[in-house]
Amino acid sequence: MSKNNLILVAYCVYRKAYYVIPNANADTDWSPRGAAKIKNKKCIRDRGRALMLAHDIDRKMKTEYGVREVTIRRKDREKASCDFVFI
């Protein structure tokens, strides 16, 4: 049976920040609306740093689908009825 996991790097257009979401489910969290439902408190303003962090996590976890990027627009965030929190 496969692990069916991946690491998402979600870019929130509204906040202009990247969120690294480790161990996301490939069936439900891969879409922008699914990524918006995940509560993640750490944000990174630089795309390069976010991708490097995601690939470092992927090297340790050995996920099935690797690292993927997704963009969360305002409409996706509102439909998911949640908000990301800055630290």
Backbone atoms as SQL, in Angstrom:
CREATE TABLE atoms (id INTEGER PRIMARY KEY, chain TEXT, resi INTEGER, resn TEXT, atom TEXT, x REAL, y REAL, z REAL);
INSERT INTO atoms VALUES
  (1, 'A', 1, 'MET', 'N', 0.842, -1.175, 0.000),
  (2, 'A', 1, 'MET', 'CA', 0.000, 0.000, 0.000),
  (3, 'A', 1, 'MET', 'C', 0.893, 1.244, 0.000),
  (4, 'A', 2, 'SER', 'N', 0.522, 2.220, -0.793),
  (5, 'A', 2, 'SER', 'CA', 1.345, 3.419, -0.914),
  (6, 'A', 2, 'SER', 'C', 1.073, 4.399, 0.226),
  (7, 'A', 3, 'LYS', 'N', 2.035, 5.280, 0.438),
  (8, 'A', 3, 'LYS', 'CA', 1.916, 6.263, 1.502),
  (9, 'A', 3, 'LYS', 'C', 0.946, 7.382, 1.128),
  (10, 'A', 4, 'ASN', 'N', 0.860, 7.706, -0.171),
  (11, 'A', 4, 'ASN', 'CA', -0.081, 8.697, -0.684),
  (12, 'A', 4, 'ASN', 'C', 0.109, 10.063, -0.026),
  (13, 'A', 5, 'ASN', 'N', 1.350, 10.464, 0.180),
  (14, 'A', 5, 'ASN', 'CA', 1.588, 11.757, 0.814),
  (15, 'A', 5, 'ASN', 'C', 2.504, 12.622, -0.059),
  (16, 'A', 6, 'LEU', 'N', 2.497, 13.895, 0.227),
  (17, 'A', 6, 'LEU', 'CA', 3.346, 14.848, -0.471),
  (18, 'A', 6, 'LEU', 'C', 3.578, 16.045, 0.441),
  (19, 'A', 7, 'ILE', 'N', 4.461, 16.934, 0.011),
  (20, 'A', 7, 'ILE', 'CA', 4.726, 18.162, 0.744),
  (21, 'A', 7, 'ILE', 'C', 4.264, 19.309, -0.135),
  (22, 'A', 8, 'LEU', 'N', 3.365, 20.122, 0.396),
  (23, 'A', 8, 'LEU', 'CA', 2.842, 21.261, -0.349),
  (24, 'A', 8, 'LEU', 'C', 3.565, 22.533, 0.039),
  (25, 'A', 9, 'VAL', 'N', 3.862, 23.341, -0.952),
  (26, 'A', 9, 'VAL', 'CA', 4.311, 24.709, -0.722),
  (27, 'A', 9, 'VAL', 'C', 3.170, 25.573, -1.237),
  (28, 'A', 10, 'ALA', 'N', 2.372, 26.098, -0.326),
  (29, 'A', 10, 'ALA', 'CA', 1.179, 26.867, -0.677),
  (30, 'A', 10, 'ALA', 'C', 1.497, 28.351, -0.638),
  (31, 'A', 11, 'TYR', 'N', 1.206, 29.030, -1.745),
  (32, 'A', 11, 'TYR', 'CA', 1.393, 30.483, -1.799),
  (33, 'A', 11, 'TYR', 'C', 0.042, 31.135, -1.619),
  (34, 'A', 12, 'CYS', 'N', -0.108, 31.941, -0.592),
  (35, 'A', 12, 'CYS', 'CA', -1.341, 32.656, -0.315),
  (36, 'A', 12, 'CYS', 'C', -1.231, 34.041, -0.946),
  (37, 'A', 13, 'VAL', 'N', -2.038, 34.297, -1.967),
  (38, 'A', 13, 'VAL', 'CA', -1.990, 35.572, -2.682),
  (39, 'A', 13, 'VAL', 'C', -2.410, 36.706, -1.765),
  (40, 'A', 14, 'TYR', 'N', -3.378, 36.461, -0.899),
  (41, 'A', 14, 'TYR', 'CA', -3.897, 37.479, 0.012),
  (42, 'A', 14, 'TYR', 'C', -2.837, 37.930, 1.019),
  (43, 'A', 15, 'ARG', 'N', -2.092, 36.998, 1.581),
  (44, 'A', 15, 'ARG', 'CA', -1.066, 37.313, 2.580),
  (45, 'A', 15, 'ARG', 'C', 0.325, 37.530, 1.980),
  (46, 'A', 16, 'LYS', 'N', 0.514, 37.132, 0.722),
  (47, 'A', 16, 'LYS', 'CA', 1.804, 37.207, 0.042),
  (48, 'A', 16, 'LYS', 'C', 2.886, 36.468, 0.825),
  (49, 'A', 17, 'ALA', 'N', 2.569, 35.229, 1.168),
  (50, 'A', 17, 'ALA', 'CA', 3.489, 34.407, 1.937),
  (51, 'A', 17, 'ALA', 'C', 3.355, 32.958, 1.491),
  (52, 'A', 18, 'TYR', 'N', 4.410, 32.186, 1.741),
  (53, 'A', 18, 'TYR', 'CA', 4.448, 30.765, 1.411),
  (54, 'A', 18, 'TYR', 'C', 4.320, 29.959, 2.689),
  (55, 'A', 19, 'TYR', 'N', 3.605, 28.855, 2.597),
  (56, 'A', 19, 'TYR', 'CA', 3.418, 27.951, 3.726),
  (57, 'A', 19, 'TYR', 'C', 3.884, 26.567, 3.319),
  (58, 'A', 20, 'VAL', 'N', 4.746, 25.968, 4.112),
  (59, 'A', 20, 'VAL', 'CA', 5.222, 24.611, 3.854),
  (60, 'A', 20, 'VAL', 'C', 4.349, 23.667, 4.665),
  (61, 'A', 21, 'ILE', 'N', 3.669, 22.776, 3.956),
  (62, 'A', 21, 'ILE', 'CA', 2.736, 21.853, 4.595),
  (63, 'A', 21, 'ILE', 'C', 3.281, 20.440, 4.425),
  (64, 'A', 22, 'PRO', 'N', 3.952, 19.896, 5.443),
  (65, 'A', 22, 'PRO', 'CA', 4.502, 18.543, 5.318),
  (66, 'A', 22, 'PRO', 'C', 3.428, 17.478, 5.510),
  (67, 'A', 23, 'ASN', 'N', 3.649, 16.340, 4.870),
  (68, 'A', 23, 'ASN', 'CA', 2.800, 15.167, 5.019),
  (69, 'A', 23, 'ASN', 'C', 1.335, 15.441, 4.687),
  (70, 'A', 24, 'ALA', 'N', 1.090, 16.137, 3.584),
  (71, 'A', 24, 'ALA', 'CA', -0.274, 16.394, 3.132),
  (72, 'A', 24, 'ALA', 'C', -0.805, 15.170, 2.391),
  (73, 'A', 25, 'ASN', 'N', -2.086, 14.982, 2.445),
  (74, 'A', 25, 'ASN', 'CA', -2.720, 13.860, 1.762),
  (75, 'A', 25, 'ASN', 'C', -2.875, 14.212, 0.286),
  (76, 'A', 26, 'ALA', 'N', -2.432, 13.349, -0.598),
  (77, 'A', 26, 'ALA', 'CA', -2.461, 13.635, -2.031),
  (78, 'A', 26, 'ALA', 'C', -3.880, 13.644, -2.582),
  (79, 'A', 27, 'ASP', 'N', -4.816, 12.949, -1.969),
  (80, 'A', 27, 'ASP', 'CA', -6.183, 12.899, -2.474),
  (81, 'A', 27, 'ASP', 'C', -6.986, 14.146, -2.120),
  (82, 'A', 28, 'THR', 'N', -6.819, 14.656, -0.913),
  (83, 'A', 28, 'THR', 'CA', -7.689, 15.740, -0.454),
  (84, 'A', 28, 'THR', 'C', -7.009, 17.098, -0.377),
  (85, 'A', 29, 'ASP', 'N', -5.707, 17.154, -0.156),
  (86, 'A', 29, 'ASP', 'CA', -5.046, 18.428, 0.106),
  (87, 'A', 29, 'ASP', 'C', -4.333, 19.020, -1.104),
  (88, 'A', 30, 'TRP', 'N', -4.355, 18.340, -2.248),
  (89, 'A', 30, 'TRP', 'CA', -3.592, 18.797, -3.389),
  (90, 'A', 30, 'TRP', 'C', -4.221, 20.014, -4.064),
  (91, 'A', 31, 'SER', 'N', -5.506, 20.188, -3.949),
  (92, 'A', 31, 'SER', 'CA', -6.184, 21.313, -4.588),
  (93, 'A', 31, 'SER', 'C', -5.994, 22.584, -3.760),
  (94, 'A', 32, 'PRO', 'N', -6.182, 23.760, -4.366),
  (95, 'A', 32, 'PRO', 'CA', -6.062, 25.008, -3.598),
  (96, 'A', 32, 'PRO', 'C', -7.055, 25.081, -2.440),
  (97, 'A', 33, 'ARG', 'N', -8.272, 24.608, -2.654),
  (98, 'A', 33, 'ARG', 'CA', -9.263, 24.642, -1.584),
  (99, 'A', 33, 'ARG', 'C', -8.890, 23.687, -0.457),
  (100, 'A', 34, 'GLY', 'N', -8.337, 22.531, -0.805),
  (101, 'A', 34, 'GLY', 'CA', -7.900, 21.586, 0.218),
  (102, 'A', 34, 'GLY', 'C', -6.707, 22.109, 1.000),
  (103, 'A', 35, 'ALA', 'N', -5.789, 22.806, 0.310),
  (104, 'A', 35, 'ALA', 'CA', -4.631, 23.373, 0.994),
  (105, 'A', 35, 'ALA', 'C', -5.029, 24.513, 1.917),
  (106, 'A', 36, 'ALA', 'N', -6.083, 25.238, 1.564),
  (107, 'A', 36, 'ALA', 'CA', -6.531, 26.357, 2.397),
  (108, 'A', 36, 'ALA', 'C', -7.153, 25.872, 3.699),
  (109, 'A', 37, 'LYS', 'N', -7.631, 24.634, 3.734),
  (110, 'A', 37, 'LYS', 'CA', -8.247, 24.099, 4.951),
  (111, 'A', 37, 'LYS', 'C', -7.221, 23.711, 6.007),
  (112, 'A', 38, 'ILE', 'N', -5.981, 23.498, 5.590),
  (113, 'A', 38, 'ILE', 'CA', -4.946, 23.074, 6.527),
  (114, 'A', 38, 'ILE', 'C', -4.482, 24.271, 7.339),
  (115, 'A', 39, 'LYS', 'N', -4.449, 24.107, 8.633),
  (116, 'A', 39, 'LYS', 'CA', -3.989, 25.188, 9.495),
  (117, 'A', 39, 'LYS', 'C', -2.489, 25.036, 9.721),
  (118, 'A', 40, 'ASN', 'N', -1.756, 26.006, 9.235),
  (119, 'A', 40, 'ASN', 'CA', -0.312, 26.006, 9.365),
  (120, 'A', 40, 'ASN', 'C', 0.091, 27.387, 9.870),
  (121, 'A', 41, 'LYS', 'N', 0.882, 27.441, 10.915),
  (122, 'A', 41, 'LYS', 'CA', 1.180, 28.719, 11.534),
  (123, 'A', 41, 'LYS', 'C', 2.482, 29.345, 11.068),
  (124, 'A', 42, 'LYS', 'N', 3.322, 28.606, 10.366),
  (125, 'A', 42, 'LYS', 'CA', 4.602, 29.159, 9.955),
  (126, 'A', 42, 'LYS', 'C', 4.530, 29.639, 8.508),
  (127, 'A', 43, 'CYS', 'N', 4.908, 30.879, 8.299),
  (128, 'A', 43, 'CYS', 'CA', 4.927, 31.416, 6.946),
  (129, 'A', 43, 'CYS', 'C', 6.351, 31.834, 6.590),
  (130, 'A', 44, 'ILE', 'N', 6.623, 31.805, 5.301),
  (131, 'A', 44, 'ILE', 'CA', 7.924, 32.208, 4.781),
  (132, 'A', 44, 'ILE', 'C', 7.660, 33.179, 3.647),
  (133, 'A', 45, 'ARG', 'N', 8.316, 34.309, 3.643),
  (134, 'A', 45, 'ARG', 'CA', 8.087, 35.322, 2.607),
  (135, 'A', 45, 'ARG', 'C', 8.857, 35.032, 1.321),
  (136, 'A', 46, 'ASP', 'N', 9.900, 34.235, 1.379),
  (137, 'A', 46, 'ASP', 'CA', 10.761, 33.977, 0.239),
  (138, 'A', 46, 'ASP', 'C', 10.447, 32.610, -0.365),
  (139, 'A', 47, 'ARG', 'N', 10.173, 32.573, -1.674),
  (140, 'A', 47, 'ARG', 'CA', 9.822, 31.327, -2.346),
  (141, 'A', 47, 'ARG', 'C', 10.979, 30.332, -2.334),
  (142, 'A', 48, 'GLY', 'N', 12.183, 30.816, -2.534),
  (143, 'A', 48, 'GLY', 'CA', 13.355, 29.939, -2.553),
  (144, 'A', 48, 'GLY', 'C', 13.576, 29.240, -1.227),
  (145, 'A', 49, 'ARG', 'N', 13.459, 29.982, -0.139),
  (146, 'A', 49, 'ARG', 'CA', 13.616, 29.377, 1.191),
  (147, 'A', 49, 'ARG', 'C', 12.531, 28.353, 1.478),
  (148, 'A', 50, 'ALA', 'N', 11.311, 28.651, 1.039),
  (149, 'A', 50, 'ALA', 'CA', 10.205, 27.721, 1.259),
  (150, 'A', 50, 'ALA', 'C', 10.437, 26.418, 0.495),
  (151, 'A', 51, 'LEU', 'N', 10.907, 26.524, -0.745),
  (152, 'A', 51, 'LEU', 'CA', 11.159, 25.318, -1.533),
  (153, 'A', 51, 'LEU', 'C', 12.342, 24.524, -0.994),
  (154, 'A', 52, 'MET', 'N', 13.384, 25.214, -0.529),
  (155, 'A', 52, 'MET', 'CA', 14.525, 24.505, 0.055),
  (156, 'A', 52, 'MET', 'C', 14.103, 23.761, 1.324),
  (157, 'A', 53, 'LEU', 'N', 13.310, 24.403, 2.160),
  (158, 'A', 53, 'LEU', 'CA', 12.818, 23.755, 3.377),
  (159, 'A', 53, 'LEU', 'C', 11.958, 22.537, 3.025),
  (160, 'A', 54, 'ALA', 'N', 11.095, 22.683, 2.020),
  (161, 'A', 54, 'ALA', 'CA', 10.231, 21.569, 1.619),
  (162, 'A', 54, 'ALA', 'C', 11.046, 20.394, 1.083),
  (163, 'A', 55, 'HIS', 'N', 12.087, 20.667, 0.303),
  (164, 'A', 55, 'HIS', 'CA', 12.911, 19.579, -0.231),
  (165, 'A', 55, 'HIS', 'C', 13.754, 18.918, 0.863),
  (166, 'A', 56, 'ASP', 'N', 14.179, 19.697, 1.855),
  (167, 'A', 56, 'ASP', 'CA', 14.892, 19.099, 2.995),
  (168, 'A', 56, 'ASP', 'C', 13.968, 18.160, 3.777),
  (169, 'A', 57, 'ILE', 'N', 12.725, 18.580, 3.968),
  (170, 'A', 57, 'ILE', 'CA', 11.758, 17.726, 4.660),
  (171, 'A', 57, 'ILE', 'C', 11.475, 16.480, 3.834),
  (172, 'A', 58, 'ASP', 'N', 11.375, 16.651, 2.506),
  (173, 'A', 58, 'ASP', 'CA', 11.108, 15.519, 1.620),
  (174, 'A', 58, 'ASP', 'C', 12.238, 14.501, 1.648),
  (175, 'A', 59, 'ARG', 'N', 13.459, 14.977, 1.753),
  (176, 'A', 59, 'ARG', 'CA', 14.603, 14.060, 1.818),
  (177, 'A', 59, 'ARG', 'C', 14.538, 13.192, 3.073),
  (178, 'A', 60, 'LYS', 'N', 14.056, 13.750, 4.178),
  (179, 'A', 60, 'LYS', 'CA', 13.954, 12.985, 5.419),
  (180, 'A', 60, 'LYS', 'C', 12.737, 12.057, 5.425),
  (181, 'A', 61, 'MET', 'N', 11.599, 12.539, 4.897),
  (182, 'A', 61, 'MET', 'CA', 10.360, 11.765, 4.953),
  (183, 'A', 61, 'MET', 'C', 10.226, 10.766, 3.807),
  (184, 'A', 62, 'LYS', 'N', 10.867, 11.052, 2.683),
  (185, 'A', 62, 'LYS', 'CA', 10.755, 10.208, 1.480),
  (186, 'A', 62, 'LYS', 'C', 9.287, 10.035, 1.079),
  (187, 'A', 63, 'THR', 'N', 8.641, 11.146, 0.770),
  (188, 'A', 63, 'THR', 'CA', 7.234, 11.121, 0.385),
  (189, 'A', 63, 'THR', 'C', 7.058, 10.493, -0.994),
  (190, 'A', 64, 'GLU', 'N', 5.844, 10.055, -1.280),
  (191, 'A', 64, 'GLU', 'CA', 5.572, 9.375, -2.544),
  (192, 'A', 64, 'GLU', 'C', 5.545, 10.350, -3.722),
  (193, 'A', 65, 'TYR', 'N', 4.934, 11.508, -3.551),
  (194, 'A', 65, 'TYR', 'CA', 4.768, 12.454, -4.653),
  (195, 'A', 65, 'TYR', 'C', 5.725, 13.638, -4.601),
  (196, 'A', 66, 'GLY', 'N', 6.566, 13.730, -3.611),
  (197, 'A', 66, 'GLY', 'CA', 7.570, 14.796, -3.548),
  (198, 'A', 66, 'GLY', 'C', 6.992, 16.133, -3.129),
  (199, 'A', 67, 'VAL', 'N', 7.541, 17.204, -3.708),
  (200, 'A', 67, 'VAL', 'CA', 7.154, 18.570, -3.362),
  (201, 'A', 67, 'VAL', 'C', 6.326, 19.150, -4.505),
  (202, 'A', 68, 'ARG', 'N', 5.198, 19.751, -4.168),
  (203, 'A', 68, 'ARG', 'CA', 4.332, 20.393, -5.158),
  (204, 'A', 68, 'ARG', 'C', 3.973, 21.793, -4.680),
  (205, 'A', 69, 'GLU', 'N', 3.756, 22.685, -5.633),
  (206, 'A', 69, 'GLU', 'CA', 3.349, 24.051, -5.305),
  (207, 'A', 69, 'GLU', 'C', 1.878, 24.233, -5.645),
  (208, 'A', 70, 'VAL', 'N', 1.196, 25.020, -4.839),
  (209, 'A', 70, 'VAL', 'CA', -0.206, 25.339, -5.076),
  (210, 'A', 70, 'VAL', 'C', -0.423, 26.804, -4.674),
  (211, 'A', 71, 'THR', 'N', -1.289, 27.497, -5.403),
  (212, 'A', 71, 'THR', 'CA', -1.596, 28.894, -5.119),
  (213, 'A', 71, 'THR', 'C', -2.984, 28.986, -4.522),
  (214, 'A', 72, 'ILE', 'N', -3.077, 29.660, -3.385),
  (215, 'A', 72, 'ILE', 'CA', -4.363, 29.847, -2.719),
  (216, 'A', 72, 'ILE', 'C', -4.810, 31.280, -2.990),
  (217, 'A', 73, 'ARG', 'N', -5.891, 31.406, -3.726),
  (218, 'A', 73, 'ARG', 'CA', -6.446, 32.728, -4.010),
  (219, 'A', 73, 'ARG', 'C', -7.493, 33.068, -2.959),
  (220, 'A', 74, 'ARG', 'N', -7.942, 34.290, -2.975),
  (221, 'A', 74, 'ARG', 'CA', -8.889, 34.754, -1.968),
  (222, 'A', 74, 'ARG', 'C', -10.175, 33.929, -1.980),
  (223, 'A', 75, 'LYS', 'N', -10.678, 33.584, -3.160),
  (224, 'A', 75, 'LYS', 'CA', -11.938, 32.834, -3.223),
  (225, 'A', 75, 'LYS', 'C', -11.790, 31.437, -2.638),
  (226, 'A', 76, 'ASP', 'N', -10.613, 30.816, -2.812),
  (227, 'A', 76, 'ASP', 'CA', -10.374, 29.492, -2.230),
  (228, 'A', 76, 'ASP', 'C', -10.328, 29.577, -0.712),
  (229, 'A', 77, 'ARG', 'N', -9.719, 30.629, -0.203),
  (230, 'A', 77, 'ARG', 'CA', -9.603, 30.803, 1.238),
  (231, 'A', 77, 'ARG', 'C', -10.965, 31.050, 1.864),
  (232, 'A', 78, 'GLU', 'N', -11.807, 31.857, 1.195),
  (233, 'A', 78, 'GLU', 'CA', -13.129, 32.143, 1.743),
  (234, 'A', 78, 'GLU', 'C', -14.018, 30.905, 1.735),
  (235, 'A', 79, 'LYS', 'N', -13.919, 30.082, 0.691),
  (236, 'A', 79, 'LYS', 'CA', -14.725, 28.868, 0.619),
  (237, 'A', 79, 'LYS', 'C', -14.281, 27.846, 1.671),
  (238, 'A', 80, 'ALA', 'N', -13.018, 27.883, 2.016),
  (239, 'A', 80, 'ALA', 'CA', -12.519, 26.951, 3.029),
  (240, 'A', 80, 'ALA', 'C', -12.838, 27.433, 4.442),
  (241, 'A', 81, 'SER', 'N', -13.234, 28.709, 4.558),
  (242, 'A', 81, 'SER', 'CA', -13.616, 29.347, 5.820),
  (243, 'A', 81, 'SER', 'C', -12.548, 29.186, 6.909),
  (244, 'A', 82, 'CYS', 'N', -11.325, 29.483, 6.548),
  (245, 'A', 82, 'CYS', 'CA', -10.264, 29.485, 7.546),
  (246, 'A', 82, 'CYS', 'C', -9.253, 30.558, 7.158),
  (247, 'A', 83, 'ASP', 'N', -8.335, 30.819, 8.039),
  (248, 'A', 83, 'ASP', 'CA', -7.328, 31.829, 7.783),
  (249, 'A', 83, 'ASP', 'C', -6.000, 31.348, 8.320),
  (250, 'A', 84, 'PHE', 'N', -4.954, 31.689, 7.619),
  (251, 'A', 84, 'PHE', 'CA', -3.625, 31.360, 8.094),
  (252, 'A', 84, 'PHE', 'C', -3.182, 32.415, 9.103),
  (253, 'A', 85, 'VAL', 'N', -2.371, 32.012, 10.033),
  (254, 'A', 85, 'VAL', 'CA', -1.954, 32.903, 11.114),
  (255, 'A', 85, 'VAL', 'C', -0.456, 33.162, 10.987),
  (256, 'A', 86, 'PHE', 'N', -0.046, 34.409, 11.126),
  (257, 'A', 86, 'PHE', 'CA', 1.372, 34.755, 11.089),
  (258, 'A', 86, 'PHE', 'C', 1.956, 34.647, 12.489),
  (259, 'A', 87, 'ILE', 'N', 3.194, 34.230, 12.554),
  (260, 'A', 87, 'ILE', 'CA', 3.901, 34.172, 13.841),
  (261, 'A', 87, 'ILE', 'C', 4.748, 35.401, 13.978);
